């Protein structure tokens, strides 16, 4: 098991290095620069500013200097937010993005697995068709369409439920209050609920047709024990493989949702930094996201190896 984990970690190092390298050169080769404005600076001032940030040096030299600082854990200063470093800005926005993403993924896994299992147990009945139809609709509607619709229904008009009028906030963080999280979390989780429900349904149907399940039924084991103690563990294996990349996808996919709902996550900094050619800020966010993806995939691999020992032998 330790050897399997070591091989996975060893493979993550060159992956992260390639991501950093590609992002660095792609940002530098894009048109424009961090100090290009409608009102250009005087040539001597622009030269001094570029010298302060090492932008006057050859591209390969800039790359070497950046790697040297990165090796020390220094992400550098933000070119546009001059009073803050990249680490400070990411440190302020990352808890918001992580909270939003983890809440959305938790809801997706619970609801998606429940709906998928229910559909599999009612295969080819109206329950199965209903779940798959809703899942298909959820897959086809993107977050930037879902978010305005939910905002209009629950934020502008409100709903009347159990004798009370319910209106939810449509913008702002509110210190992480539950009311402010509801609409962004639902928006982020709808797609994943649909995908997980379809994945769980297909996996559960296959497991329920396997020989050991038939043997358990022939021995008179109650159906609920068959599902809970035997079928769920095997059917959950595809979900474990999917959960790592999906969690990373939710965290990176929150860029749009954070902009729509006005949340102070790192998605907002990434969008603004890309538009303003804030090289260090874009690099910092990409490194954080790449690290999250690698770590979450590693955790998924470890869980898969625990659930299926055959993986450790491959």
Secondary structure, 3 states (H helix, E strand, C coil): CHHHHHHHHHHHHHHHHHHHHHHHHHHHHCCCCCCCCCCCCCHHHHHHHHHHCCCCCCHHHHHHHHHHHHHCCCCCECCCCCCCEHHHHHHHHHHHHHHHHHHHHHHHHHHHHHHHHHHHHCCCCHHHHHHHHHHHHHHHCCHHHHHHHHHHHHHHHCEEECCEEECCCCCCCHHHCHHHHHHHHHHHHHHHHHHHHHHHHHHHHHHHCCHHHHHHHHCCCCHHHHHHHHHHHHHCHHHHHHHHHHHHHHHHHHHHHHHHHCCCCHHHHHHHHHHHCCHHHHHHHHHHHHHHHHHHHHHHHHHHHHHCHHHHHC
